[in-house]
Amino acid sequence: SLLEPEELEPREITEEIHGSWKELLETILRFREESESPLDVPCSQEARQLFLDFHNDTTTSMRNGMMSYANELGKARENAIRVALVLAVAEHPEAQPKEVNGDQAQRAIDLVKWCQFQLIEEIGTHRANNLADRSRVLRNLLLEKYADETGCTVRDMGRLHGFDKEEIQEIVGCFQDLYELHQKKPHTGRSSLIIRLRAA
């Protein structure tokens, strides 16, 4: 039943699997110690195309609203290639693969995509909570010090209260029902960007 509590089921690695992994790791380490030069493992044409498509898809995602995750997405292809190489080594009988094939490349891409999704979801939740907290601080500031219709310049918000222009624009973009930005153009001098609370 779905309502019944679950118990942790014991998981054991069989002696056969344990032994095969031990042998594989010893082979890799022995090759590393005895080899006079690094092992060159090229990608097959299919693998190269898959990695290229993955890179282009990631770049398109960053252009279409995911630029704030550039640090997390920027090395997606490189990470997938590294994972694919691990798969190629692990799956070769002597841990000396001749190439990374298309199947290994696709599985590596799927693994990296899943990891990125989990990371972005976690970061997104953290950013949303942080943005909500900063919005409350901003709203209280405007209520206490700039409650009239004139509001406060974005420049002064940064200089006096630690809210830079980019952060204010992000807050306003997420909470458009609370704030508005207004460009004030005086008769002389430079114009000022004003933030103020929306009328109730």
SVG drawing of the C-alpha trace seen along z (x, -y; Angstrom):
<svg xmlns="http://www.w3.org/2000/svg" viewBox="-5 -73 63 87">
<polyline fill="none" stroke="black" stroke-width="0.4" points="0.0,0.0 1.1,-3.5 0.2,-4.6 2.4,-1.9 5.8,-3.0 8.8,-1.8 11.9,-0.2 15.4,-0.5 16.2,2.6 19.6,4.1 21.8,3.8 24.9,6.0 27.5,6.0 28.2,9.5 31.7,10.9 31.7,11.2 31.0,7.5 33.4,6.5 36.1,8.6 35.6,7.2 35.8,3.6 38.9,4.3 40.5,5.9 39.5,2.9 40.8,0.3 44.1,2.2 44.5,2.4 43.9,-1.4 46.4,-2.2 49.0,0.2 48.7,-1.3 49.1,-4.8 52.2,-3.8 53.8,-1.9 52.8,-4.1 55.4,-6.5 52.8,-8.8 49.1,-9.6 46.6,-7.4 44.9,-9.2 41.2,-8.4 39.5,-10.3 35.8,-10.6 34.0,-8.9 32.3,-11.1 28.9,-10.2 30.2,-11.2 31.6,-14.4 28.3,-15.4 26.4,-14.5 28.7,-16.7 28.5,-19.5 24.6,-19.4 24.6,-19.3 26.9,-22.4 24.7,-24.2 21.5,-23.3 23.0,-24.5 24.1,-27.8 20.6,-28.3 19.2,-27.7 21.5,-30.4 20.4,-32.9 16.7,-32.1 16.5,-33.0 19.2,-30.8 22.1,-33.3 22.0,-33.6 23.1,-30.0 26.1,-30.5 28.5,-29.3 26.6,-26.0 25.9,-25.5 29.1,-26.9 31.1,-23.7 28.4,-21.2 30.1,-19.8 33.4,-19.5 31.8,-17.7 30.0,-15.3 33.2,-14.4 34.9,-13.7 32.0,-11.4 32.0,-9.6 35.8,-9.0 35.2,-7.4 32.5,-5.1 34.8,-4.2 37.6,-3.2 35.3,-1.3 33.7,0.7 36.9,1.6 38.3,5.1 41.8,3.7 40.8,0.2 42.4,-1.1 39.6,-2.2 40.4,-3.2 37.6,-5.8 34.6,-7.2 31.6,-5.9 28.2,-7.4 26.4,-5.3 28.8,-6.4 28.6,-10.0 24.7,-9.9 24.7,-8.3 27.2,-10.9 25.1,-13.7 22.0,-12.3 23.9,-12.1 25.2,-15.6 21.7,-16.9 20.2,-15.3 22.9,-16.7 22.4,-20.1 18.7,-20.0 19.0,-19.0 21.6,-21.8 19.6,-24.5 16.4,-23.5 18.2,-23.8 19.9,-27.1 16.7,-28.5 14.9,-27.7 17.7,-29.4 17.7,-32.5 13.9,-32.8 14.0,-32.7 16.8,-35.2 15.1,-37.5 11.9,-37.5 13.9,-38.4 15.6,-41.3 12.2,-42.4 10.9,-42.7 13.9,-44.8 13.4,-47.0 9.7,-47.4 10.3,-48.3 12.9,-50.9 10.5,-52.5 7.7,-52.5 9.8,-54.0 11.9,-56.5 10.4,-57.1 6.7,-56.6 5.7,-59.7 5.2,-59.5 8.7,-60.7 10.3,-57.4 14.1,-57.1 16.7,-57.1 18.3,-53.8 21.6,-55.5 20.9,-56.5 19.5,-53.0 22.9,-51.7 24.9,-54.4 22.9,-54.5 21.3,-51.1 23.4,-48.6 20.9,-47.8 22.7,-47.9 20.8,-48.6 20.9,-44.9 19.4,-43.6 16.6,-46.3 15.7,-45.4 15.5,-41.7 13.3,-42.4 11.0,-44.7 10.8,-42.1 9.7,-39.4 7.4,-41.6 5.9,-44.0 2.7,-44.4 4.7,-46.0 7.2,-48.3 7.6,-50.5 10.7,-52.1 10.3,-55.6 12.8,-57.6 12.8,-61.2 14.1,-63.8 14.9,-67.2 15.1,-70.4 18.9,-70.4 21.4,-67.7 21.2,-63.9 18.0,-61.9 17.5,-59.6 15.9,-56.2 13.4,-56.2 12.0,-53.3 8.8,-53.6 6.0,-51.6 3.0,-51.1 -0.2,-52.7 -2.5,-50.3"/>
</svg>
